[in-house]
Amino acid sequence: MELKNFIICDRVISDSETNQLSLIDIFYNFNISNFPGVQQRICIFIEFENKNPGLYEVELEFLDEKDSILKQKSKFEIGINGKGLFVKTFYNYLIPRCLDNQINVNYEGKTLGTRYLTVNKI
């Protein structure tokens, strides 16, 4: 299993006629006035490649410098072309404190990729 793209954005829109995806408002940091705070929506877009088509399960793990905040397992499919797209939207994501957040994509106990999300107090 290989992770090709890992993007954090506000939303992913799918065109019903072409099945093409548009990633809207890609970000790596945001501001919150009070903690704990809430980010209304975080969308995770991941593109995978694997030689073996089938159904797979990955774990998204959100961490900050002190603790694991959230772990979420989700399934996605790798097609016969060896490619698979994974889109997961989190609503009302609770931000407990003002620190750098790390998002890991884990598969079979290994971390395939990591992105960082900085949360600033304004």
BELLINLIN-V125226 format. One record per residue. N is the residue number from 0. PSI is psi as a letter, one per 30 degrees, with the letter a starting at -180 (none if undefined). Layout:
[[N:PSI] [N:PSI]]
//
This chain:
[[0:k] [1:k] [2:k] [3:e] [4:k] [5:j] [6:k] [7:k] [8:l] [9:e] [10:l] [11:k] [12:k] [13:k] [14:k] [15:f] [16:e] [17:f] [18:g] [19:k] [20:k] [21:k] [22:k] [23:k] [24:i] [25:k] [26:l] [27:f] [28:l] [29:l] [30:k] [31:k] [32:e] [33:k] [34:k] [35:l] [36:l] [37:k] [38:k] [39:e] [40:k] [41:k] [42:k] [43:k] [44:k] [45:k] [46:k] [47:l] [48:k] [49:k] [50:f] [51:j] [52:l] [53:a] [54:k] [55:l] [56:k] [57:l] [58:k] [59:k] [60:k] [61:k] [62:l] [63:a] [64:f] [65:e] [66:l] [67:k] [68:e] [69:k] [70:k] [71:k] [72:k] [73:l] [74:l] [75:l] [76:k] [77:k] [78:a] [79:f] [80:f] [81:g] [82:k] [83:k] [84:k] [85:k] [86:k] [87:k] [88:k] [89:k] [90:k] [91:h] [92:j] [93:k] [94:j] [95:f] [96:l] [97:i] [98:l] [99:k] [100:k] [101:k] [102:j] [103:k] [104:j] [105:k] [106:k] [107:h] [108:g] [109:k] [110:j] [111:f] [112:l] [113:k] [114:l] [115:k] [116:j] [117:k] [118:j] [119:k] [120:k] [121:none]]
//
